[in-house]
Amino acid sequence: MKSILIKDTTREEREEIVRRSLDCGGGCENCSSCWLGGGSPETLYRDYIDGKKEIAEINREYRARLVRG
């Protein structure tokens, strides 16, 4: 499996990683991101796509917001 770290990927590869990883194929109504306050996957993971934050960091921050609620 190829690394998904920012240092090992191009912007285009990161866009594809987010698209493939989070696309359930059933449309937005089947994704919990929106109703949990995350918004669209592209918005939620914009900092990863832009090369600013790793996926793991974004996920930690998202979970922390849910716990604090």
N, CA, C and O atoms as a Maestro MAE file, in Angstrom:
{
 s_m_m2io_version
 :::
 2.0.0
}

f_m_ct {
 s_m_title
 :::
 protein
 m_atom[276] {
  # First column is atom index #
  i_m_mmod_type
  r_m_x_coord
  r_m_y_coord
  r_m_z_coord
  i_m_residue_number
  s_m_chain_name
  s_m_pdb_residue_name
  s_m_pdb_atom_name
  i_m_atomic_number
  :::
  1 25 0.848 -1.186 0.000 1 A "MET " " N  " 7
  2 3 0.000 0.000 0.000 1 A "MET " " CA " 6
  3 2 0.889 1.243 0.000 1 A "MET " " C  " 6
  4 15 1.856 1.327 0.757 1 A "MET " " O  " 8
  5 25 0.556 2.183 -0.838 2 A "LYS " " N  " 7
  6 3 1.318 3.419 -0.949 2 A "LYS " " CA " 6
  7 2 0.993 4.350 0.209 2 A "LYS " " C  " 6
  8 15 -0.140 4.391 0.687 2 A "LYS " " O  " 8
  9 25 1.977 5.082 0.646 3 A "SER " " N  " 7
  10 3 1.812 6.047 1.723 3 A "SER " " CA " 6
  11 2 0.818 7.136 1.314 3 A "SER " " C  " 6
  12 15 0.766 7.543 0.154 3 A "SER " " O  " 8
  13 25 0.033 7.596 2.288 4 A "ILE " " N  " 7
  14 3 -0.888 8.704 2.043 4 A "ILE " " CA " 6
  15 2 -0.408 9.990 2.713 4 A "ILE " " C  " 6
  16 15 -1.132 10.986 2.743 4 A "ILE " " O  " 8
  17 25 0.805 9.966 3.248 5 A "LEU " " N  " 7
  18 3 1.361 11.157 3.881 5 A "LEU " " CA " 6
  19 2 1.553 12.263 2.849 5 A "LEU " " C  " 6
  20 15 1.798 11.997 1.673 5 A "LEU " " O  " 8
  21 25 1.440 13.483 3.302 6 A "ILE " " N  " 7
  22 3 1.576 14.638 2.421 6 A "ILE " " CA " 6
  23 2 2.913 14.600 1.693 6 A "ILE " " C  " 6
  24 15 2.972 14.876 0.495 6 A "ILE " " O  " 8
  25 25 3.979 14.264 2.397 7 A "LYS " " N  " 7
  26 3 5.312 14.277 1.788 7 A "LYS " " CA " 6
  27 2 5.453 13.245 0.664 7 A "LYS " " C  " 6
  28 15 6.345 13.358 -0.177 7 A "LYS " " O  " 8
  29 25 4.581 12.250 0.651 8 A "ASP " " N  " 7
  30 3 4.660 11.172 -0.334 8 A "ASP " " CA " 6
  31 2 3.629 11.267 -1.444 8 A "ASP " " C  " 6
  32 15 3.544 10.371 -2.284 8 A "ASP " " O  " 8
  33 25 2.840 12.341 -1.464 9 A "THR " " N  " 7
  34 3 1.747 12.449 -2.431 9 A "THR " " CA " 6
  35 2 1.725 13.820 -3.095 9 A "THR " " C  " 6
  36 15 2.245 14.800 -2.561 9 A "THR " " O  " 8
  37 25 1.119 13.861 -4.250 10 A "THR " " N  " 7
  38 3 0.866 15.136 -4.925 10 A "THR " " CA " 6
  39 2 -0.531 15.614 -4.526 10 A "THR " " C  " 6
  40 15 -1.320 14.856 -3.962 10 A "THR " " O  " 8
  41 25 -0.818 16.849 -4.819 11 A "ARG " " N  " 7
  42 3 -2.152 17.380 -4.543 11 A "ARG " " CA " 6
  43 2 -3.223 16.538 -5.248 11 A "ARG " " C  " 6
  44 15 -4.254 16.219 -4.656 11 A "ARG " " O  " 8
  45 25 -2.978 16.189 -6.485 12 A "GLU " " N  " 7
  46 3 -3.946 15.407 -7.256 12 A "GLU " " CA " 6
  47 2 -4.167 14.035 -6.606 12 A "GLU " " C  " 6
  48 15 -5.295 13.546 -6.555 12 A "GLU " " O  " 8
  49 25 -3.108 13.429 -6.121 13 A "GLU " " N  " 7
  50 3 -3.245 12.140 -5.447 13 A "GLU " " CA " 6
  51 2 -4.045 12.285 -4.154 13 A "GLU " " C  " 6
  52 15 -4.863 11.423 -3.833 13 A "GLU " " O  " 8
  53 25 -3.815 13.370 -3.410 14 A "ARG " " N  " 7
  54 3 -4.568 13.593 -2.167 14 A "ARG " " CA " 6
  55 2 -6.048 13.820 -2.455 14 A "ARG " " C  " 6
  56 15 -6.900 13.342 -1.706 14 A "ARG " " O  " 8
  57 25 -6.366 14.543 -3.529 15 A "GLU " " N  " 7
  58 3 -7.769 14.720 -3.916 15 A "GLU " " CA " 6
  59 2 -8.406 13.366 -4.198 15 A "GLU " " C  " 6
  60 15 -9.530 13.104 -3.769 15 A "GLU " " O  " 8
  61 25 -7.704 12.521 -4.905 16 A "GLU " " N  " 7
  62 3 -8.218 11.190 -5.241 16 A "GLU " " CA " 6
  63 2 -8.351 10.317 -3.991 16 A "GLU " " C  " 6
  64 15 -9.315 9.562 -3.865 16 A "GLU " " O  " 8
  65 25 -7.396 10.415 -3.074 17 A "ILE " " N  " 7
  66 3 -7.457 9.649 -1.820 17 A "ILE " " CA " 6
  67 2 -8.721 10.021 -1.051 17 A "ILE " " C  " 6
  68 15 -9.447 9.139 -0.590 17 A "ILE " " O  " 8
  69 25 -8.989 11.308 -0.909 18 A "VAL " " N  " 7
  70 3 -10.189 11.754 -0.191 18 A "VAL " " CA " 6
  71 2 -11.437 11.305 -0.929 18 A "VAL " " C  " 6
  72 15 -12.371 10.789 -0.316 18 A "VAL " " O  " 8
  73 25 -11.459 11.495 -2.223 19 A "ARG " " N  " 7
  74 3 -12.634 11.128 -3.022 19 A "ARG " " CA " 6
  75 2 -12.920 9.627 -2.908 19 A "ARG " " C  " 6
  76 15 -14.062 9.237 -2.667 19 A "ARG " " O  " 8
  77 25 -11.920 8.800 -3.075 20 A "ARG " " N  " 7
  78 3 -12.124 7.343 -3.033 20 A "ARG " " CA " 6
  79 2 -12.419 6.834 -1.622 20 A "ARG " " C  " 6
  80 15 -13.226 5.922 -1.446 20 A "ARG " " O  " 8
  81 25 -11.777 7.414 -0.634 21 A "SER " " N  " 7
  82 3 -11.933 6.931 0.736 21 A "SER " " CA " 6
  83 2 -13.295 7.260 1.327 21 A "SER " " C  " 6
  84 15 -13.836 6.487 2.117 21 A "SER " " O  " 8
  85 25 -13.841 8.388 0.951 22 A "LEU " " N  " 7
  86 3 -15.050 8.868 1.611 22 A "LEU " " CA " 6
  87 2 -16.294 8.820 0.744 22 A "LEU " " C  " 6
  88 15 -17.379 9.173 1.206 22 A "LEU " " O  " 8
  89 25 -16.162 8.399 -0.479 23 A "ASP " " N  " 7
  90 3 -17.314 8.331 -1.366 23 A "ASP " " CA " 6
  91 2 -18.017 6.990 -1.190 23 A "ASP " " C  " 6
  92 15 -17.506 5.949 -1.604 23 A "ASP " " O  " 8
  93 25 -19.184 7.029 -0.575 24 A "CYS " " N  " 7
  94 3 -19.918 5.791 -0.349 24 A "CYS " " CA " 6
  95 2 -20.657 5.347 -1.607 24 A "CYS " " C  " 6
  96 15 -21.116 4.208 -1.692 24 A "CYS " " O  " 8
  97 25 -20.771 6.242 -2.580 25 A "GLY " " N  " 7
  98 3 -21.465 5.910 -3.814 25 A "GLY " " CA " 6
  99 2 -22.970 6.085 -3.728 25 A "GLY " " C  " 6
  100 15 -23.671 5.966 -4.733 25 A "GLY " " O  " 8
  101 25 -23.471 6.366 -2.529 26 A "GLY " " N  " 7
  102 3 -24.904 6.495 -2.347 26 A "GLY " " CA " 6
  103 2 -25.382 7.923 -2.208 26 A "GLY " " C  " 6
  104 15 -26.572 8.157 -1.995 26 A "GLY " " O  " 8
  105 25 -24.488 8.874 -2.322 27 A "GLY " " N  " 7
  106 3 -24.873 10.267 -2.187 27 A "GLY " " CA " 6
  107 2 -24.719 10.756 -0.753 27 A "GLY " " C  " 6
  108 15 -24.460 9.970 0.159 27 A "GLY " " O  " 8
  109 25 -24.876 12.028 -0.571 28 A "CYS " " N  " 7
  110 3 -24.629 12.659 0.727 28 A "CYS " " CA " 6
  111 2 -25.540 12.159 1.838 28 A "CYS " " C  " 6
  112 15 -25.147 12.172 3.005 28 A "CYS " " O  " 8
  113 25 -26.719 11.728 1.510 29 A "GLU " " N  " 7
  114 3 -27.646 11.314 2.561 29 A "GLU " " CA " 6
  115 2 -27.142 10.100 3.347 29 A "GLU " " C  " 6
  116 15 -27.667 9.804 4.420 29 A "GLU " " O  " 8
  117 25 -26.144 9.405 2.836 30 A "ASN " " N  " 7
  118 3 -25.614 8.237 3.525 30 A "ASN " " CA " 6
  119 2 -24.314 8.506 4.263 30 A "ASN " " C  " 6
  120 15 -23.727 7.575 4.814 30 A "ASN " " O  " 8
  121 25 -23.853 9.728 4.292 31 A "CYS " " N  " 7
  122 3 -22.594 10.073 4.926 31 A "CYS " " CA " 6
  123 2 -22.864 10.780 6.253 31 A "CYS " " C  " 6
  124 15 -23.664 11.714 6.302 31 A "CYS " " O  " 8
  125 25 -22.222 10.355 7.301 32 A "SER " " N  " 7
  126 3 -22.459 10.969 8.615 32 A "SER " " CA " 6
  127 2 -21.698 12.266 8.794 32 A "SER " " C  " 6
  128 15 -21.940 12.980 9.768 32 A "SER " " O  " 8
  129 25 -20.794 12.595 7.903 33 A "SER " " N  " 7
  130 3 -19.982 13.795 8.066 33 A "SER " " CA " 6
  131 2 -20.834 15.057 8.165 33 A "SER " " C  " 6
  132 15 -20.611 15.885 9.048 33 A "SER " " O  " 8
  133 25 -21.789 15.211 7.284 34 A "CYS " " N  " 7
  134 3 -22.594 16.434 7.268 34 A "CYS " " CA " 6
  135 2 -23.421 16.607 8.536 34 A "CYS " " C  " 6
  136 15 -23.398 17.675 9.147 34 A "CYS " " O  " 8
  137 25 -24.139 15.583 8.933 35 A "TRP " " N  " 7
  138 3 -25.022 15.752 10.083 35 A "TRP " " CA " 6
  139 2 -24.264 15.778 11.401 35 A "TRP " " C  " 6
  140 15 -24.840 16.116 12.436 35 A "TRP " " O  " 8
  141 25 -22.971 15.424 11.382 36 A "LEU " " N  " 7
  142 3 -22.147 15.560 12.582 36 A "LEU " " CA " 6
  143 2 -21.358 16.862 12.578 36 A "LEU " " C  " 6
  144 15 -20.511 17.077 13.445 36 A "LEU " " O  " 8
  145 25 -21.628 17.720 11.622 37 A "GLY " " N  " 7
  146 3 -20.994 19.030 11.583 37 A "GLY " " CA " 6
  147 2 -19.713 19.092 10.779 37 A "GLY " " C  " 6
  148 15 -19.031 20.117 10.794 37 A "GLY " " O  " 8
  149 25 -19.368 18.033 10.083 38 A "GLY " " N  " 7
  150 3 -18.123 18.030 9.325 38 A "GLY " " CA " 6
  151 2 -18.219 18.674 7.969 38 A "GLY " " C  " 6
  152 15 -17.217 19.139 7.427 38 A "GLY " " O  " 8
  153 25 -19.406 18.708 7.416 39 A "GLY " " N  " 7
  154 3 -19.569 19.225 6.074 39 A "GLY " " CA " 6
  155 2 -19.166 18.194 5.046 39 A "GLY " " C  " 6
  156 15 -19.031 17.011 5.361 39 A "GLY " " O  " 8
  157 25 -18.975 18.631 3.835 40 A "SER " " N  " 7
  158 3 -18.611 17.702 2.767 40 A "SER " " CA " 6
  159 2 -17.205 17.167 3.012 40 A "SER " " C  " 6
  160 15 -16.390 17.851 3.631 40 A "SER " " O  " 8
  161 25 -16.908 15.964 2.544 41 A "PRO " " N  " 7
  162 3 -15.558 15.415 2.711 41 A "PRO " " CA " 6
  163 2 -14.481 16.326 2.123 41 A "PRO " " C  " 6
  164 15 -13.406 16.468 2.707 41 A "PRO " " O  " 8
  165 25 -14.757 16.939 0.986 42 A "GLU " " N  " 7
  166 3 -13.779 17.831 0.374 42 A "GLU " " CA " 6
  167 2 -13.500 19.033 1.267 42 A "GLU " " C  " 6
  168 15 -12.365 19.503 1.340 42 A "GLU " " O  " 8
  169 25 -14.530 19.534 1.947 43 A "THR " " N  " 7
  170 3 -14.347 20.652 2.865 43 A "THR " " CA " 6
  171 2 -13.646 20.198 4.134 43 A "THR " " C  " 6
  172 15 -12.715 20.852 4.603 43 A "THR " " O  " 8
  173 25 -14.089 19.088 4.684 44 A "LEU " " N  " 7
  174 3 -13.514 18.556 5.916 44 A "LEU " " CA " 6
  175 2 -12.020 18.276 5.762 44 A "LEU " " C  " 6
  176 15 -11.244 18.538 6.681 44 A "LEU " " O  " 8
  177 25 -11.616 17.752 4.618 45 A "TYR " " N  " 7
  178 3 -10.223 17.374 4.394 45 A "TYR " " CA " 6
  179 2 -9.469 18.354 3.495 45 A "TYR " " C  " 6
  180 15 -8.442 17.993 2.919 45 A "TYR " " O  " 8
  181 25 -9.958 19.577 3.367 46 A "ARG " " N  " 7
  182 3 -9.318 20.597 2.532 46 A "ARG " " CA " 6
  183 2 -7.860 20.827 2.951 46 A "ARG " " C  " 6
  184 15 -6.989 20.951 2.089 46 A "ARG " " O  " 8
  185 25 -7.580 20.887 4.261 47 A "ASP " " N  " 7
  186 3 -6.203 21.119 4.711 47 A "ASP " " CA " 6
  187 2 -5.281 19.972 4.311 47 A "ASP " " C  " 6
  188 15 -4.098 20.198 4.059 47 A "ASP " " O  " 8
  189 25 -5.794 18.753 4.249 48 A "TYR " " N  " 7
  190 3 -4.993 17.633 3.766 48 A "TYR " " CA " 6
  191 2 -4.741 17.783 2.265 48 A "TYR " " C  " 6
  192 15 -3.607 17.655 1.805 48 A "TYR " " O  " 8
  193 25 -5.780 18.047 1.525 49 A "ILE " " N  " 7
  194 3 -5.647 18.212 0.080 49 A "ILE " " CA " 6
  195 2 -4.648 19.329 -0.232 49 A "ILE " " C  " 6
  196 15 -3.845 19.215 -1.159 49 A "ILE " " O  " 8
  197 25 -4.706 20.411 0.553 50 A "ASP " " N  " 7
  198 3 -3.809 21.555 0.338 50 A "ASP " " CA " 6
  199 2 -2.407 21.325 0.891 50 A "ASP " " C  " 6
  200 15 -1.528 22.167 0.705 50 A "ASP " " O  " 8
  201 25 -2.184 20.194 1.571 51 A "GLY " " N  " 7
  202 3 -0.864 19.874 2.091 51 A "GLY " " CA " 6
  203 2 -0.521 20.547 3.402 51 A "GLY " " C  " 6
  204 15 0.656 20.705 3.726 51 A "GLY " " O  " 8
  205 25 -1.537 20.951 4.169 52 A "LYS " " N  " 7
  206 3 -1.310 21.662 5.430 52 A "LYS " " CA " 6
  207 2 -1.373 20.760 6.658 52 A "LYS " " C  " 6
  208 15 -0.641 20.985 7.622 52 A "LYS " " O  " 8
  209 25 -2.233 19.745 6.643 53 A "LYS " " N  " 7
  210 3 -2.410 18.843 7.780 53 A "LYS " " CA " 6
  211 2 -2.582 17.424 7.272 53 A "LYS " " C  " 6
  212 15 -3.182 17.193 6.223 53 A "LYS " " O  " 8
  213 25 -2.044 16.470 8.039 54 A "GLU " " N  " 7
  214 3 -2.219 15.062 7.704 54 A "GLU " " CA " 6
  215 2 -3.645 14.628 8.051 54 A "GLU " " C  " 6
  216 15 -4.308 15.256 8.876 54 A "GLU " " O  " 8
  217 25 -4.101 13.566 7.427 55 A "ILE " " N  " 7
  218 3 -5.434 13.032 7.685 55 A "ILE " " CA " 6
  219 2 -5.612 12.704 9.162 55 A "ILE " " C  " 6
  220 15 -6.653 13.010 9.743 55 A "ILE " " O  " 8
  221 25 -4.616 12.088 9.769 56 A "ALA " " N  " 7
  222 3 -4.720 11.703 11.184 56 A "ALA " " CA " 6
  223 2 -4.953 12.916 12.077 56 A "ALA " " C  " 6
  224 15 -5.735 12.841 13.025 56 A "ALA " " O  " 8
  225 25 -4.292 14.021 11.792 57 A "GLU " " N  " 7
  226 3 -4.470 15.236 12.585 57 A "GLU " " CA " 6
  227 2 -5.886 15.790 12.430 57 A "GLU " " C  " 6
  228 15 -6.503 16.200 13.413 57 A "GLU " " O  " 8
  229 25 -6.393 15.803 11.222 58 A "ILE " " N  " 7
  230 3 -7.753 16.286 10.972 58 A "ILE " " CA " 6
  231 2 -8.761 15.396 11.687 58 A "ILE " " C  " 6
  232 15 -9.714 15.893 12.288 58 A "ILE " " O  " 8
  233 25 -8.556 14.085 11.624 59 A "ASN " " N  " 7
  234 3 -9.463 13.156 12.308 59 A "ASN " " CA " 6
  235 2 -9.445 13.360 13.820 59 A "ASN " " C  " 6
  236 15 -10.497 13.332 14.459 59 A "ASN " " O  " 8
  237 25 -8.257 13.567 14.402 60 A "ARG " " N  " 7
  238 3 -8.165 13.824 15.852 60 A "ARG " " CA " 6
  239 2 -8.932 15.084 16.236 60 A "ARG " " C  " 6
  240 15 -9.682 15.087 17.212 60 A "ARG " " O  " 8
  241 25 -8.742 16.152 15.468 61 A "GLU " " N  " 7
  242 3 -9.427 17.413 15.749 61 A "GLU " " CA " 6
  243 2 -10.944 17.252 15.626 61 A "GLU " " C  " 6
  244 15 -11.695 17.787 16.442 61 A "GLU " " O  " 8
  245 25 -11.383 16.531 14.630 62 A "TYR " " N  " 7
  246 3 -12.814 16.296 14.410 62 A "TYR " " CA " 6
  247 2 -13.421 15.516 15.574 62 A "TYR " " C  " 6
  248 15 -14.475 15.877 16.097 62 A "TYR " " O  " 8
  249 25 -12.737 14.437 15.973 63 A "ARG " " N  " 7
  250 3 -13.228 13.639 17.105 63 A "ARG " " CA " 6
  251 2 -13.254 14.458 18.388 63 A "ARG " " C  " 6
  252 15 -14.179 14.318 19.188 63 A "ARG " " O  " 8
  253 25 -12.262 15.304 18.594 64 A "ALA " " N  " 7
  254 3 -12.214 16.138 19.798 64 A "ALA " " CA " 6
  255 2 -13.415 17.094 19.838 64 A "ALA " " C  " 6
  256 15 -13.987 17.333 20.901 64 A "ALA " " O  " 8
  257 25 -13.787 17.630 18.686 65 A "ARG " " N  " 7
  258 3 -14.963 18.520 18.635 65 A "ARG " " CA " 6
  259 2 -16.237 17.750 18.964 65 A "ARG " " C  " 6
  260 15 -17.123 18.288 19.628 65 A "ARG " " O  " 8
  261 25 -16.343 16.518 18.519 66 A "LEU " " N  " 7
  262 3 -17.529 15.703 18.797 66 A "LEU " " CA " 6
  263 2 -17.633 15.398 20.282 66 A "LEU " " C  " 6
  264 15 -18.721 15.458 20.855 66 A "LEU " " O  " 8
  265 25 -16.521 15.074 20.904 67 A "VAL " " N  " 7
  266 3 -16.514 14.720 22.334 67 A "VAL " " CA " 6
  267 2 -16.881 15.939 23.170 67 A "VAL " " C  " 6
  268 15 -17.653 15.829 24.122 67 A "VAL " " O  " 8
  269 25 -16.332 17.105 22.819 68 A "ARG " " N  " 7
  270 3 -16.647 18.327 23.566 68 A "ARG " " CA " 6
  271 2 -18.078 18.765 23.340 68 A "ARG " " C  " 6
  272 15 -18.707 19.387 24.196 68 A "ARG " " O  " 8
  273 25 -18.588 18.412 22.125 69 A "GLY " " N  " 7
  274 3 -19.944 18.650 21.707 69 A "GLY " " CA " 6
  275 2 -20.517 19.918 21.973 69 A "GLY " " C  " 6
  276 15 -21.675 20.156 21.630 69 A "GLY " " O  " 8
  :::
 }
 m_bond[275] {
  # First column is bond index #
  i_m_from
  i_m_to
  i_m_order
  :::
  1 1 2 1
  2 2 3 1
  3 3 4 2
  4 3 5 1
  5 5 6 1
  6 6 7 1
  7 7 8 2
  8 7 9 1
  9 9 10 1
  10 10 11 1
  11 11 12 2
  12 11 13 1
  13 13 14 1
  14 14 15 1
  15 15 16 2
  16 15 17 1
  17 17 18 1
  18 18 19 1
  19 19 20 2
  20 19 21 1
  21 21 22 1
  22 22 23 1
  23 23 24 2
  24 23 25 1
  25 25 26 1
  26 26 27 1
  27 27 28 2
  28 27 29 1
  29 29 30 1
  30 30 31 1
  31 31 32 2
  32 31 33 1
  33 33 34 1
  34 34 35 1
  35 35 36 2
  36 35 37 1
  37 37 38 1
  38 38 39 1
  39 39 40 2
  40 39 41 1
  41 41 42 1
  42 42 43 1
  43 43 44 2
  44 43 45 1
  45 45 46 1
  46 46 47 1
  47 47 48 2
  48 47 49 1
  49 49 50 1
  50 50 51 1
  51 51 52 2
  52 51 53 1
  53 53 54 1
  54 54 55 1
  55 55 56 2
  56 55 57 1
  57 57 58 1
  58 58 59 1
  59 59 60 2
  60 59 61 1
  61 61 62 1
  62 62 63 1
  63 63 64 2
  64 63 65 1
  65 65 66 1
  66 66 67 1
  67 67 68 2
  68 67 69 1
  69 69 70 1
  70 70 71 1
  71 71 72 2
  72 71 73 1
  73 73 74 1
  74 74 75 1
  75 75 76 2
  76 75 77 1
  77 77 78 1
  78 78 79 1
  79 79 80 2
  80 79 81 1
  81 81 82 1
  82 82 83 1
  83 83 84 2
  84 83 85 1
  85 85 86 1
  86 86 87 1
  87 87 88 2
  88 87 89 1
  89 89 90 1
  90 90 91 1
  91 91 92 2
  92 91 93 1
  93 93 94 1
  94 94 95 1
  95 95 96 2
  96 95 97 1
  97 97 98 1
  98 98 99 1
  99 99 100 2
  100 99 101 1
  101 101 102 1
  102 102 103 1
  103 103 104 2
  104 103 105 1
  105 105 106 1
  106 106 107 1
  107 107 108 2
  108 107 109 1
  109 109 110 1
  110 110 111 1
  111 111 112 2
  112 111 113 1
  113 113 114 1
  114 114 115 1
  115 115 116 2
  116 115 117 1
  117 117 118 1
  118 118 119 1
  119 119 120 2
  120 119 121 1
  121 121 122 1
  122 122 123 1
  123 123 124 2
  124 123 125 1
  125 125 126 1
  126 126 127 1
  127 127 128 2
  128 127 129 1
  129 129 130 1
  130 130 131 1
  131 131 132 2
  132 131 133 1
  133 133 134 1
  134 134 135 1
  135 135 136 2
  136 135 137 1
  137 137 138 1
  138 138 139 1
  139 139 140 2
  140 139 141 1
  141 141 142 1
  142 142 143 1
  143 143 144 2
  144 143 145 1
  145 145 146 1
  146 146 147 1
  147 147 148 2
  148 147 149 1
  149 149 150 1
  150 150 151 1
  151 151 152 2
  152 151 153 1
  153 153 154 1
  154 154 155 1
  155 155 156 2
  156 155 157 1
  157 157 158 1
  158 158 159 1
  159 159 160 2
  160 159 161 1
  161 161 162 1
  162 162 163 1
  163 163 164 2
  164 163 165 1
  165 165 166 1
  166 166 167 1
  167 167 168 2
  168 167 169 1
  169 169 170 1
  170 170 171 1
  171 171 172 2
  172 171 173 1
  173 173 174 1
  174 174 175 1
  175 175 176 2
  176 175 177 1
  177 177 178 1
  178 178 179 1
  179 179 180 2
  180 179 181 1
  181 181 182 1
  182 182 183 1
  183 183 184 2
  184 183 185 1
  185 185 186 1
  186 186 187 1
  187 187 188 2
  188 187 189 1
  189 189 190 1
  190 190 191 1
  191 191 192 2
  192 191 193 1
  193 193 194 1
  194 194 195 1
  195 195 196 2
  196 195 197 1
  197 197 198 1
  198 198 199 1
  199 199 200 2
  200 199 201 1
  201 201 202 1
  202 202 203 1
  203 203 204 2
  204 203 205 1
  205 205 206 1
  206 206 207 1
  207 207 208 2
  208 207 209 1
  209 209 210 1
  210 210 211 1
  211 211 212 2
  212 211 213 1
  213 213 214 1
  214 214 215 1
  215 215 216 2
  216 215 217 1
  217 217 218 1
  218 218 219 1
  219 219 220 2
  220 219 221 1
  221 221 222 1
  222 222 223 1
  223 223 224 2
  224 223 225 1
  225 225 226 1
  226 226 227 1
  227 227 228 2
  228 227 229 1
  229 229 230 1
  230 230 231 1
  231 231 232 2
  232 231 233 1
  233 233 234 1
  234 234 235 1
  235 235 236 2
  236 235 237 1
  237 237 238 1
  238 238 239 1
  239 239 240 2
  240 239 241 1
  241 241 242 1
  242 242 243 1
  243 243 244 2
  244 243 245 1
  245 245 246 1
  246 246 247 1
  247 247 248 2
  248 247 249 1
  249 249 250 1
  250 250 251 1
  251 251 252 2
  252 251 253 1
  253 253 254 1
  254 254 255 1
  255 255 256 2
  256 255 257 1
  257 257 258 1
  258 258 259 1
  259 259 260 2
  260 259 261 1
  261 261 262 1
  262 262 263 1
  263 263 264 2
  264 263 265 1
  265 265 266 1
  266 266 267 1
  267 267 268 2
  268 267 269 1
  269 269 270 1
  270 270 271 1
  271 271 272 2
  272 271 273 1
  273 273 274 1
  274 274 275 1
  275 275 276 2
  :::
 }
}
